[in-house]
Amino acid sequence: MIPLWIGFAVLLVLALWLLVLPLRQSRRLHDTLATDEANDTAAEQNVAIFRRRLESLDAARARGDIDETQYAEDRLELERSLLDDTESRSRRPLKAATAGRLAVPVLMVAMVLASVVWYQQEGAEGDLALYAVQQEVQNDPEGSLAMYMERMEAQAERQPENPNVWGELFPLYRQIGQPKKAADALERLIALEGRHASLLAQLAQIRFFMAERELTSEVQALVDEIRQKDPREPTMLGVLGIHAFDNGDYKTAIDRWRRAVANIQDPDTVESLKQGIQVARQRMGIDPDEAADAEAPDHGIDVQVVLDPSLRDQVADDATVFITARDLAGELPPLAVVRTTVGELPATVTLSEQNAMSPRATLGQVDKARLVVRVSPSGQAMPQSGDLFGDADNVPVGAMEGSEPAEVTINRVFK
């Protein structure tokens, strides 16, 4: 912290020097202005011009070129012009070079105080203190997890409004087997950061294990809230998979864990979930060599595609039909794509994870999907004017055995 405050002091000194700099030049500027005013002959030149014009006016009257009335009007106009010129040239007296010097120290003190107050409100002094604690424990030959916990708890008392403190504490409490303290720290973090799906999922997981792997009303309420915010949240899906597994619903457990795997980046967690999926398959009596074949039809959508008879004459039998499933938010690439032709319609096709275009975007990531069926006479993947299409929203994704296929009618023309 000392180097930080030294850096702040250096910056403030530079700022104060820039504030004082104009005062050092004030005497020279005052003398320059005074000299300019002393040598200013504009007023004398205006008077000389007035006298020459007045002499010309007097001569014109003497010659009889103008009468007394015209002479009086022209002279009045000259006098007014002279007054206007001299008035616009008038200046206020110069103030002393030392005028206003007392305002500078006031501004300097105000700037220092404002800087300190602003940093206390918006700065990261608290985070620097946390970093200092981490470095101190790491560099201490006797440093330990217990020492780190003690120092972090002390920081929590000093800066309870810093979310990074609770973000450090709750996983530590969970690691040492104190779920009650972990849940309390996580609730403090949620109160500061907001009810984000990832944080709520962590809390639901802790509460779930505290309740001996039961979906209590409290845990269920958290799960419902998370589903509204992000139905693909992997921690929540992992908890639901564990609950289904404990209750012997291995098919649902596999479904939940596979969805979780599709949204997790941590390889250790992915491997753990895959092992759980293998155990669930064994409990179901599925041979490991047949797992891939058994997995494909369990999760997807059956789609019945129909072409509106009024549009039948607009396309040839060999025109390509793209049957696509997308996420409802439209944030991911197509989740599954199947091709057929107009001549095959009406037809019932199956969209599954085997039809995914990318392993990062599959039907296993969503509970519901939007179906879009498009007829492309050109065979192009990108929509073009004149293509025929139909769609269906909020189509459930899941087990397909015994379920009715979703029906999509091609009944519109793409403009």
WOQUILIN-V254259 format. One record per helix or strand of 3 or more residues. SS is the DSSP state (H for helix, E for strand). FROM is the first residue (numbers start at 1). TO is the last residue. If there is no record, write none. Layout:
BEGIN
ss = {SS | SS}
from = {FROM | FROM}
to = {TO | TO}
END
This chain:
BEGIN
ss = {H | H | H | H | H | H | H | H | H | H | H | H | H | H | H | E | H | E | E | H | E | H | H | E | E | E}
from = {2 | 26 | 42 | 68 | 101 | 125 | 145 | 163 | 179 | 197 | 217 | 234 | 250 | 267 | 288 | 300 | 309 | 320 | 336 | 342 | 347 | 353 | 363 | 368 | 388 | 406}
to = {24 | 38 | 63 | 88 | 122 | 139 | 158 | 175 | 193 | 210 | 229 | 246 | 261 | 284 | 296 | 307 | 314 | 327 | 341 | 344 | 352 | 355 | 365 | 376 | 396 | 410}
END
